[in-house]
């Protein structure tokens, strides 16, 4: 009896999606200096000096601002780096990571 080889291939559905993105939010406080916030925005979030100053003023006047939108790991890493930097300089700078709205 002859052997028959099957040419049947299994199809797999792979649903690839863009990774969810997260907002890094910085909050205003009465103790962290404006100059230090600008330094953090430049060194950690790679903002230009003009962008950093504008964001710092927005935070100062409105109480908080989104400084960037990243994948979860990057958002968490940047938040931790900025918080560590602030603590080393004696500032209580507060930041959070929140899911981006997918409207």
C-alpha positions as CSV (number, residue, x, y, z in Angstrom):
1,X,0.0,0.0,0.0
2,X,1.4,3.4,-1.0
3,X,2.0,6.0,1.6
4,X,0.3,9.3,1.0
5,X,1.8,12.5,2.3
6,X,-0.6,15.1,3.5
7,X,-0.2,18.7,2.3
8,X,-2.5,19.9,4.9
9,X,-1.1,22.8,6.9
10,X,-2.5,24.1,10.1
11,X,-3.3,27.8,10.1
12,X,-2.7,29.7,13.3
13,X,-4.2,33.0,14.0
14,X,-1.8,35.3,15.7
15,X,-3.5,38.4,16.9
16,X,-0.7,40.9,17.4
17,X,-1.6,44.2,19.0
18,X,0.4,47.3,19.7
19,X,1.5,47.2,23.4
20,X,-0.7,49.3,25.7
21,X,0.8,52.8,26.3
22,X,1.0,54.6,29.6
23,X,1.2,58.2,30.6
24,X,3.9,59.5,33.0
25,X,2.4,62.2,35.1
26,X,4.4,64.7,37.2
27,X,2.7,66.5,40.1
28,X,3.4,70.0,41.5
29,X,4.6,70.4,45.1
30,X,5.8,73.3,47.3
31,X,9.2,71.9,47.9
32,X,10.8,70.6,44.7
33,X,12.5,73.5,42.9
34,X,11.5,74.5,39.4
35,X,15.1,74.3,38.3
36,X,15.3,70.7,39.5
37,X,12.1,69.7,37.7
38,X,13.6,71.2,34.5
39,X,16.8,69.1,35.0
40,X,14.8,65.9,35.5
41,X,12.7,66.6,32.3
42,X,15.9,67.1,30.3
43,X,18.0,64.2,31.7
44,X,15.3,61.5,32.2
45,X,12.7,62.4,29.7
46,X,15.0,63.9,27.0
47,X,13.1,67.1,26.6
48,X,14.7,70.2,25.1
49,X,15.4,73.0,27.6
50,X,12.4,75.0,26.1
51,X,10.1,72.0,26.3
52,X,11.2,71.3,29.9
53,X,10.6,74.9,31.0
54,X,7.2,74.9,29.4
55,X,6.2,71.6,31.0
56,X,7.5,72.8,34.4
57,X,5.4,75.9,34.2
58,X,2.3,73.9,33.1
59,X,2.8,71.7,36.2
60,X,3.3,74.7,38.4
61,X,0.1,76.4,37.3
62,X,-2.2,73.4,36.8
63,X,-0.9,71.0,39.5
64,X,0.1,68.2,37.2
65,X,1.0,67.4,33.6
66,X,1.7,64.4,31.3
67,X,5.4,64.4,30.5
68,X,5.4,61.5,28.1
69,X,3.6,58.4,26.9
70,X,5.5,55.1,26.7
71,X,5.2,51.4,27.0
72,X,4.7,50.2,30.6
73,X,8.3,49.1,31.2
74,X,9.8,52.4,29.9
75,X,7.2,54.5,31.7
76,X,7.9,52.7,35.0
77,X,11.7,52.9,34.5
78,X,11.7,56.6,33.8
79,X,9.4,57.3,36.8
80,X,11.7,55.3,39.1
81,X,14.8,57.0,37.7
82,X,13.3,60.5,38.2
83,X,12.0,59.6,41.7
84,X,15.4,58.2,42.8
85,X,17.1,61.3,41.4
86,X,14.7,63.5,43.4
87,X,15.2,61.6,46.7
88,X,19.0,61.8,46.3
89,X,18.6,65.6,46.1
90,X,16.1,65.8,49.0
91,X,13.0,66.6,46.9
92,X,9.6,64.9,47.4
93,X,8.8,65.0,43.6
94,X,5.8,62.8,42.9
95,X,5.1,61.0,39.6
96,X,2.7,58.4,38.5
97,X,2.1,56.0,35.6
98,X,-1.5,55.6,34.2
99,X,-2.9,53.8,31.2
100,X,-3.4,56.0,28.2
101,X,-7.0,56.6,27.3
102,X,-8.0,54.6,24.2
103,X,-10.9,56.6,22.9
